[in-house]
């Protein structure tokens, strides 16, 4: 399953019964921890919010734009507020609910990753960007970090 397929599973044709904003926020992070880039925004052809639609890009900023079903547009600002609360809870830092950024550490199939979450949640702009980077594991030799196991130069 591709990352975009996973994202569209989070946003099926009909909202999932019994699922709340906490579930949607957790599921977005689940998708973000397994792909390098996720961008979701409300945007349109002009400044009239009536023409806006929810759009997603996965894997890179130049990837094809995918449009989830429009009933999720009404949940989006609340979902951004939920992500702000999640970031505050996990980082211990008070975040601005109208726009901020934070970094979370998660596990993924490729090992531990950092997920940078940036968002804006104002009347003029609503978007979130997840950018994943791997946390390099130190090489080990016999359970000892490689740098410590390497021969040290004589003094």
FIBA-628924 format. One record per atom (N, C-alpha, C): residue in three letters; atom name; x, y, z. Coordinates in nm, 3 decimals. Each point is the difference from the previous one (the first is absolute). Layout:
<recs>
   residuo   atomo         X         Y         Z
       ALA      CA         X         Y         Z
...
</recs>
This chain:
<recs>
   residuo   atomo         X         Y         Z
       UNK       N     0.085    -0.117     0.000
       UNK      CA    -0.085     0.117     0.000
       UNK       C     0.090     0.124     0.000
       UNK       N    -0.029     0.094    -0.089
       UNK      CA     0.079     0.122    -0.006
       UNK       C    -0.043     0.097     0.111
       UNK       N     0.080     0.103     0.022
       UNK      CA    -0.032     0.099     0.102
       UNK       C    -0.129     0.073    -0.033
       UNK       N    -0.021     0.031    -0.127
       UNK      CA    -0.124     0.069    -0.036
       UNK       C    -0.120    -0.091     0.022
       UNK       N     0.015    -0.130    -0.028
       UNK      CA    -0.108    -0.095     0.029
       UNK       C    -0.030    -0.001     0.150
       UNK       N     0.106     0.001     0.082
       UNK      CA    -0.019     0.001     0.145
       UNK       C    -0.073     0.126     0.044
       UNK       N     0.034     0.114    -0.060
       UNK      CA    -0.066     0.125     0.035
       UNK       C    -0.147    -0.004    -0.038
       UNK       N    -0.030    -0.057    -0.115
       UNK      CA    -0.139    -0.009    -0.043
       UNK       C    -0.079    -0.101     0.084
       UNK       N     0.069    -0.095     0.063
       UNK      CA    -0.067    -0.090     0.094
       UNK       C    -0.042     0.079     0.124
       UNK       N     0.081     0.097     0.041
       UNK      CA    -0.036     0.085     0.114
       UNK       C    -0.123     0.083    -0.034
       UNK       N    -0.012     0.042    -0.126
       UNK      CA    -0.112     0.083    -0.044
       UNK       C    -0.084    -0.075    -0.104
       UNK       N    -0.076    -0.103     0.043
       UNK      CA    -0.083    -0.073    -0.097
       UNK       C    -0.118     0.085    -0.047
       UNK       N    -0.081    -0.056    -0.090
       UNK      CA    -0.112     0.074    -0.056
       UNK       C    -0.097     0.051     0.107
       UNK       N    -0.020    -0.076     0.104
       UNK      CA    -0.086     0.041     0.111
       UNK       C     0.082     0.002     0.128
       UNK       N    -0.015     0.104     0.085
       UNK      CA     0.074     0.001     0.126
       UNK       C    -0.030    -0.127     0.081
       UNK       N     0.100    -0.048     0.068
       UNK      CA    -0.014    -0.123     0.078
       UNK       C    -0.083     0.025     0.126
       UNK       N    -0.099    -0.083     0.021
       UNK      CA    -0.085     0.011     0.120
       UNK       C     0.084    -0.025     0.124
       UNK       N    -0.021     0.082     0.101
       UNK      CA     0.070    -0.019     0.127
       UNK       C     0.143     0.049     0.004
       UNK       N     0.051     0.056    -0.109
       UNK      CA     0.138     0.050    -0.001
       UNK       C    -0.002     0.150     0.028
       UNK       N     0.090     0.044     0.087
       UNK      CA     0.003     0.140     0.037
       UNK       C     0.129     0.066    -0.049
       UNK       N     0.018     0.127     0.035
       UNK      CA     0.118     0.074    -0.045
       UNK       C     0.130    -0.061     0.050
       UNK       N    -0.003    -0.059     0.117
       UNK      CA     0.121    -0.064     0.052
       UNK       C     0.041    -0.114    -0.093
       UNK       N    -0.097    -0.080    -0.043
       UNK      CA     0.028    -0.111    -0.090
       UNK       C     0.055     0.051    -0.134
       UNK       N    -0.064     0.103    -0.058
       UNK      CA     0.047     0.055    -0.128
       UNK       C     0.142     0.055     0.013
       UNK       N     0.030     0.071     0.110
       UNK      CA     0.135     0.053     0.020
       UNK       C     0.103    -0.111     0.011
       UNK       N    -0.033    -0.104     0.078
       UNK      CA     0.092    -0.114     0.013
       UNK       C     0.022    -0.070    -0.133
       UNK       N    -0.105    -0.017    -0.079
       UNK      CA     0.013    -0.066    -0.129
       UNK       C     0.083     0.082    -0.098
       UNK       N    -0.014     0.133     0.002
       UNK      CA     0.086     0.083    -0.086
       UNK       C     0.146    -0.017     0.039
       UNK       N     0.029    -0.004     0.129
       UNK      CA     0.138    -0.023     0.043
       UNK       C     0.049    -0.138    -0.041
       UNK       N    -0.089    -0.099     0.003
       UNK      CA     0.039    -0.134    -0.046
       UNK       C     0.042     0.002    -0.147
       UNK       N    -0.074     0.074    -0.083
       UNK      CA     0.038     0.011    -0.141
       UNK       C     0.133     0.076    -0.011
       UNK       N     0.013     0.110     0.075
       UNK      CA     0.121     0.084    -0.008
       UNK       C     0.126    -0.074     0.043
       UNK       N    -0.011    -0.094     0.092
       UNK      CA     0.121    -0.068     0.046
       UNK       C     0.052    -0.101    -0.101
       UNK       N    -0.078    -0.026    -0.106
       UNK      CA     0.042    -0.098    -0.100
       UNK       C     0.024     0.062    -0.138
       UNK       N    -0.002     0.132    -0.010
       UNK      CA     0.032     0.067    -0.126
       UNK       C     0.074     0.129     0.030
       UNK       N     0.078     0.048    -0.093
       UNK      CA     0.086     0.116     0.025
       UNK       C    -0.075     0.133     0.007
       UNK       N    -0.118     0.008    -0.064
       UNK      CA    -0.066     0.129    -0.011
       UNK       C    -0.150    -0.018    -0.014
       UNK       N    -0.077     0.072     0.081
       UNK      CA    -0.146     0.004    -0.014
       UNK       C    -0.041     0.145     0.017
       UNK       N    -0.081     0.050    -0.093
       UNK      CA    -0.051     0.137     0.006
       UNK       C    -0.151    -0.006    -0.022
       UNK       N    -0.075     0.062     0.090
       UNK      CA    -0.146     0.006    -0.014
       UNK       C    -0.040     0.145     0.022
       UNK       N    -0.088     0.050    -0.088
       UNK      CA    -0.041     0.140     0.011
       UNK       C    -0.142     0.019    -0.050
       UNK       N    -0.062     0.104     0.053
       UNK      CA    -0.123     0.053    -0.056
       UNK       C     0.043     0.111    -0.094
       UNK       N    -0.031    -0.011    -0.126
       UNK      CA     0.037     0.108    -0.090
       UNK       C    -0.095     0.004    -0.119
       UNK       N    -0.002     0.114    -0.065
       UNK      CA    -0.090     0.018    -0.112
       UNK       C     0.057     0.093    -0.104
       UNK       N    -0.086     0.041    -0.090
       UNK      CA     0.043     0.084    -0.112
       UNK       C     0.012     0.147     0.039
       UNK       N    -0.064     0.037     0.109
       UNK      CA     0.006     0.140     0.043
       UNK       C    -0.012     0.006     0.151
       UNK       N    -0.021     0.118     0.055
       UNK      CA    -0.008     0.015     0.145
       UNK       C    -0.136    -0.036     0.058
       UNK       N    -0.095    -0.042    -0.081
       UNK      CA    -0.133    -0.034     0.046
       UNK       C     0.001    -0.143     0.055
       UNK       N    -0.016    -0.016     0.134
       UNK      CA     0.002    -0.134     0.058
       UNK       C    -0.106    -0.094    -0.058
       UNK       N    -0.103     0.054    -0.061
       UNK      CA    -0.103    -0.085    -0.060
       UNK       C     0.054    -0.080    -0.119
       UNK       N     0.109     0.045    -0.059
       UNK      CA     0.057    -0.070    -0.114
       UNK       C     0.115    -0.093     0.041
       UNK       N     0.035    -0.001     0.129
       UNK      CA     0.112    -0.079     0.045
       UNK       C    -0.033    -0.148     0.001
       UNK       N     0.105    -0.081    -0.012
       UNK      CA    -0.014    -0.144     0.011
       UNK       C     0.121    -0.055     0.072
       UNK       N    -0.017    -0.117     0.059
       UNK      CA     0.109    -0.066     0.070
       UNK       C     0.086    -0.071    -0.103
       UNK       N     0.132     0.024     0.004
       UNK      CA     0.093    -0.063    -0.094
       UNK       C     0.116    -0.061     0.076
       UNK       N     0.057    -0.107    -0.054
       UNK      CA     0.112    -0.070     0.064
       UNK       C     0.110    -0.027    -0.102
       UNK       N     0.123     0.006     0.047
       UNK      CA     0.116    -0.044    -0.078
       UNK       C     0.083    -0.090     0.090
       UNK       N     0.050    -0.109    -0.055
       UNK      CA     0.079    -0.095     0.076
       UNK       C     0.128    -0.029    -0.076
       UNK       N     0.108    -0.018     0.071
       UNK      CA     0.132    -0.037    -0.049
       UNK       C     0.086     0.119    -0.040
       UNK       N    -0.056     0.107    -0.057
       UNK      CA     0.080     0.118    -0.033
       UNK       C    -0.092     0.117    -0.029
       UNK       N     0.053     0.124     0.011
       UNK      CA    -0.082     0.117    -0.030
       UNK       C    -0.044     0.008    -0.146
       UNK       N     0.063    -0.077    -0.088
       UNK      CA    -0.037     0.003    -0.141
       UNK       C    -0.088    -0.119    -0.040
       UNK       N    -0.039    -0.080     0.098
       UNK      CA    -0.083    -0.118    -0.029
       UNK       C    -0.139     0.041    -0.047
       UNK       N    -0.067    -0.094    -0.062
       UNK      CA    -0.137     0.022    -0.045
       UNK       C    -0.089     0.036     0.118
       UNK       N    -0.091     0.095    -0.022
       UNK      CA    -0.095     0.041     0.102
       UNK       C    -0.117    -0.098     0.001
       UNK       N    -0.036    -0.046     0.120
       UNK      CA    -0.113    -0.090     0.016
       UNK       C    -0.105     0.073     0.083
       UNK       N    -0.127    -0.018    -0.034
       UNK      CA    -0.109     0.068     0.069
       UNK       C    -0.087    -0.101     0.075
       UNK       N     0.012    -0.001     0.134
       UNK      CA    -0.088    -0.088     0.078
       UNK       C    -0.145     0.048    -0.014
       UNK       N    -0.097    -0.083     0.040
       UNK      CA    -0.139     0.043    -0.004
       UNK       C    -0.020     0.130     0.078
       UNK       N    -0.083     0.087    -0.052
       UNK      CA    -0.014     0.134     0.057
       UNK       C    -0.060     0.006     0.139
       UNK       N    -0.067    -0.106     0.048
       UNK      CA    -0.057     0.008     0.134
       UNK       C     0.109     0.014     0.108
       UNK       N     0.125    -0.029    -0.033
       UNK      CA     0.109     0.014     0.097
       UNK       C     0.045     0.144     0.015
       UNK       N    -0.037     0.085    -0.095
       UNK      CA     0.040     0.140     0.008
       UNK       C    -0.052     0.064     0.128
       UNK       N    -0.119    -0.035     0.042
       UNK      CA    -0.057     0.061     0.120
       UNK       C     0.071    -0.045     0.128
       UNK       N     0.071    -0.111    -0.004
       UNK      CA     0.075    -0.050     0.117
       UNK       C     0.141     0.055     0.008
       UNK       N     0.048     0.058    -0.110
       UNK      CA     0.143     0.027    -0.012
       UNK       C     0.053     0.098     0.103
       UNK       N    -0.068     0.112     0.025
       UNK      CA     0.051     0.097     0.097
       UNK       C     0.004    -0.059     0.140
       UNK       N    -0.100    -0.081     0.034
       UNK      CA     0.000    -0.067     0.131
       UNK       C     0.114    -0.101     0.008
       UNK       N     0.027    -0.067    -0.110
       UNK      CA     0.111    -0.097    -0.004
       UNK       C     0.134     0.071     0.020
       UNK       N     0.016     0.118    -0.060
       UNK      CA     0.123     0.077     0.020
       UNK       C     0.015     0.041     0.147
       UNK       N    -0.110     0.040     0.063
       UNK      CA     0.005     0.035     0.142
       UNK       C     0.039    -0.123     0.083
       UNK       N    -0.051    -0.116    -0.037
       UNK      CA     0.035    -0.124     0.070
       UNK       C     0.150    -0.030    -0.013
       UNK       N     0.055     0.019    -0.120
       UNK      CA     0.143    -0.022    -0.019
       UNK       C     0.082     0.097     0.085
       UNK       N    -0.047     0.123     0.015
       UNK      CA     0.068     0.097     0.085
       UNK       C     0.000    -0.049     0.145
       UNK       N    -0.111    -0.050     0.047
       UNK      CA    -0.010    -0.052     0.136
       UNK       C     0.090    -0.123     0.019
       UNK       N    -0.001    -0.089    -0.099
       UNK      CA     0.086    -0.119     0.006
       UNK       C     0.147     0.042     0.009
       UNK       N     0.039     0.098    -0.083
       UNK      CA     0.138     0.049     0.003
       UNK       C     0.035     0.061     0.135
       UNK       N    -0.091     0.077     0.058
       UNK      CA     0.023     0.059     0.132
       UNK       C     0.017    -0.109     0.106
       UNK       N    -0.088    -0.100    -0.005
       UNK      CA     0.006    -0.108     0.098
       UNK       C     0.131    -0.079    -0.010
       UNK       N     0.042    -0.032    -0.121
       UNK      CA     0.118    -0.086    -0.018
       UNK       C     0.132     0.074     0.016
       UNK       N     0.002     0.129    -0.032
       UNK      CA     0.126     0.074     0.010
       UNK       C     0.013     0.077     0.132
       UNK       N    -0.113     0.021     0.069
       UNK      CA     0.003     0.076     0.124
       UNK       C     0.011     0.150    -0.023
       UNK       N    -0.019     0.043    -0.123
       UNK      CA     0.011     0.142    -0.037
       UNK       C    -0.139     0.048    -0.041
       UNK       N    -0.038     0.118     0.046
       UNK      CA    -0.129     0.057    -0.040
       UNK       C     0.010     0.048    -0.144
       UNK       N    -0.086    -0.055    -0.087
       UNK      CA     0.002     0.037    -0.141
       UNK       C    -0.114     0.095    -0.033
       UNK       N     0.022     0.084    -0.099
       UNK      CA    -0.103     0.091    -0.048
       UNK       C    -0.100    -0.081    -0.084
       UNK       N    -0.127    -0.008     0.039
       UNK      CA    -0.096    -0.081    -0.075
       UNK       C    -0.031     0.054    -0.140
       UNK       N     0.044     0.123    -0.029
       UNK      CA    -0.028     0.059    -0.132
       UNK       C     0.116    -0.016    -0.098
       UNK       N     0.109    -0.058     0.046
       UNK      CA     0.112    -0.024    -0.088
       UNK       C     0.128    -0.016     0.079
       UNK       N     0.069    -0.111    -0.023
       UNK      CA     0.122    -0.026     0.074
       UNK       C     0.070    -0.118    -0.064
       UNK       N     0.103    -0.049     0.066
       UNK      CA     0.072    -0.118    -0.047
       UNK       C     0.057    -0.074     0.120
       UNK       N     0.016    -0.131    -0.016
       UNK      CA     0.058    -0.082     0.106
       UNK       C     0.055    -0.126    -0.064
       UNK       N     0.079    -0.074     0.078
       UNK      CA     0.062    -0.123    -0.049
       UNK       C    -0.037    -0.114     0.094
       UNK       N    -0.044    -0.111    -0.058
       UNK      CA    -0.031    -0.121     0.075
       UNK       C     0.096    -0.110    -0.043
       UNK       N     0.026    -0.094     0.089
       UNK      CA     0.081    -0.117    -0.034
       UNK       C    -0.092    -0.120     0.000
       UNK       N     0.006    -0.079    -0.107
       UNK      CA    -0.084    -0.118    -0.014
       UNK       C     0.083    -0.116    -0.055
       UNK       N    -0.055    -0.119     0.009
       UNK      CA     0.061    -0.118    -0.061
       UNK       C    -0.063    -0.020    -0.137
       UNK       N     0.077    -0.057    -0.090
       UNK      CA    -0.053    -0.034    -0.132
       UNK       C     0.067    -0.128    -0.047
       UNK       N    -0.040    -0.046    -0.116
       UNK      CA     0.058    -0.123    -0.055
       UNK       C     0.151     0.014    -0.022
       UNK       N     0.047     0.123    -0.024
       UNK      CA     0.143     0.022    -0.026
       UNK       C     0.077     0.040     0.126
       UNK       N    -0.064    -0.007     0.117
       UNK      CA     0.064     0.038     0.124
       UNK       C    -0.058     0.129     0.055
       UNK       N     0.062     0.058     0.101
       UNK      CA    -0.054     0.122     0.060
       UNK       C     0.007     0.119    -0.097
       UNK       N    -0.102     0.085     0.008
       UNK      CA    -0.007     0.117    -0.088
       UNK       C    -0.043     0.123     0.079
       UNK       N     0.039     0.116    -0.052
       UNK      CA    -0.050     0.128     0.049
       UNK       C    -0.106     0.046    -0.098
       UNK       N    -0.113     0.044     0.053
       UNK      CA    -0.105     0.056    -0.085
       UNK       C    -0.015     0.147     0.037
       UNK       N     0.035     0.086    -0.093
       UNK      CA    -0.017     0.144     0.019
       UNK       C    -0.142     0.033    -0.044
       UNK       N    -0.077     0.060     0.089
       UNK      CA    -0.138     0.037    -0.029
       UNK       C    -0.008     0.152    -0.001
       UNK       N    -0.040     0.055    -0.112
       UNK      CA    -0.020     0.145    -0.014
       UNK       C    -0.145     0.021    -0.041
       UNK       N    -0.064     0.101     0.057
       UNK      CA    -0.140     0.022    -0.035
       UNK       C    -0.038     0.147     0.012
       UNK       N    -0.106     0.036    -0.070
       UNK      CA    -0.063     0.131     0.013
       UNK       C    -0.149    -0.025     0.006
       UNK       N    -0.067     0.069     0.092
       UNK      CA    -0.142    -0.024     0.023
       UNK       C    -0.071     0.133     0.024
       UNK       N    -0.006     0.081    -0.104
       UNK      CA    -0.066     0.130     0.007
       UNK       C    -0.113     0.003    -0.102
       UNK       N    -0.079     0.106     0.004
       UNK      CA    -0.106     0.011    -0.101
       UNK       C     0.057     0.012    -0.140
       UNK       N     0.117     0.060    -0.011
       UNK      CA     0.060     0.022    -0.132
       UNK       C     0.072    -0.123    -0.055
       UNK       N     0.050    -0.088     0.087
       UNK      CA     0.077    -0.115    -0.046
       UNK       C    -0.010    -0.114     0.099
       UNK       N    -0.028    -0.119    -0.053
       UNK      CA    -0.004    -0.121     0.082
       UNK       C     0.079    -0.108    -0.072
       UNK       N     0.113    -0.041     0.063
       UNK      CA     0.082    -0.105    -0.060
       UNK       C     0.086    -0.065     0.108
       UNK       N     0.046    -0.122    -0.031
       UNK      CA     0.095    -0.070     0.085
       UNK       C     0.099    -0.071    -0.090
       UNK       N     0.127     0.000     0.043
       UNK      CA     0.106    -0.069    -0.074
       UNK       C     0.075    -0.090     0.098
       UNK       N     0.014    -0.125    -0.035
       UNK      CA     0.079    -0.096     0.077
       UNK       C     0.123    -0.033    -0.084
       UNK       N     0.119     0.017     0.058
       UNK      CA     0.124    -0.033    -0.069
       UNK       C     0.076    -0.099     0.087
       UNK       N     0.030    -0.116    -0.056
       UNK      CA     0.067    -0.106     0.076
       UNK       C     0.148    -0.005    -0.034
       UNK       N     0.082    -0.018     0.102
       UNK      CA     0.143    -0.027    -0.020
       UNK       C     0.038    -0.117     0.090
       UNK       N     0.087    -0.084    -0.051
       UNK      CA     0.047    -0.113     0.078
       UNK       C     0.095     0.045     0.109
       UNK       N    -0.004    -0.070     0.110
       UNK      CA     0.098     0.020     0.107
       UNK       C     0.104    -0.108    -0.021
       UNK       N     0.119     0.042    -0.033
       UNK      CA     0.106    -0.096    -0.029
       UNK       C     0.038    -0.075     0.127
       UNK       N     0.003    -0.129    -0.011
       UNK      CA     0.045    -0.083     0.111
       UNK       C     0.151    -0.011    -0.007
       UNK       N     0.067     0.007     0.114
       UNK      CA     0.146    -0.017    -0.004
       UNK       C     0.035    -0.143    -0.038
       UNK       N     0.108    -0.016    -0.076
       UNK      CA     0.050    -0.134    -0.030
       UNK       C     0.053    -0.059     0.130
       UNK       N    -0.023    -0.128     0.020
       UNK      CA     0.051    -0.062     0.121
       UNK       C     0.085    -0.121    -0.034
       UNK       N     0.096    -0.023     0.083
       UNK      CA     0.086    -0.118    -0.012
       UNK       C    -0.003    -0.067     0.137
       UNK       N    -0.049    -0.122     0.003
       UNK      CA    -0.010    -0.074     0.126
       UNK       C    -0.075     0.080     0.107
       UNK       N    -0.107     0.070    -0.042
       UNK      CA    -0.081     0.074     0.095
       UNK       C     0.059     0.132     0.044
       UNK       N     0.114     0.040    -0.057
       UNK      CA     0.066     0.124     0.036
       UNK       C    -0.008     0.094    -0.120
       UNK       N    -0.032     0.129     0.021
       UNK      CA    -0.002     0.091    -0.114
       UNK       C     0.131    -0.007    -0.079
       UNK       N    -0.010     0.006    -0.132
       UNK      CA     0.116    -0.017    -0.087
       UNK       C     0.112     0.099     0.033
       UNK       N    -0.033     0.123     0.033
       UNK      CA     0.103     0.099     0.030
       UNK       C     0.079    -0.041     0.124
       UNK       N    -0.066    -0.061     0.099
       UNK      CA     0.070    -0.041     0.122
       UNK       C     0.083    -0.125    -0.025
       UNK       N    -0.044    -0.085    -0.098
       UNK      CA     0.072    -0.124    -0.026
       UNK       C     0.119     0.021    -0.092
       UNK       N     0.004     0.114    -0.070
       UNK      CA     0.111     0.025    -0.093
       UNK       C     0.128     0.025     0.078
       UNK       N     0.112    -0.042    -0.056
       UNK      CA     0.129     0.025     0.069
       UNK       C     0.021     0.150     0.017
       UNK       N     0.045     0.038     0.116
       UNK      CA     0.025     0.141     0.030
       UNK       C     0.145     0.032    -0.032
       UNK       N     0.026     0.120    -0.053
       UNK      CA     0.138     0.037    -0.029
       UNK       C     0.081     0.010     0.129
       UNK       N     0.127    -0.034    -0.010
       UNK      CA     0.090     0.007     0.117
       UNK       C     0.026     0.146     0.032
       UNK       N     0.009     0.029     0.129
       UNK      CA     0.022     0.139     0.042
       UNK       C     0.144     0.040    -0.007
</recs>
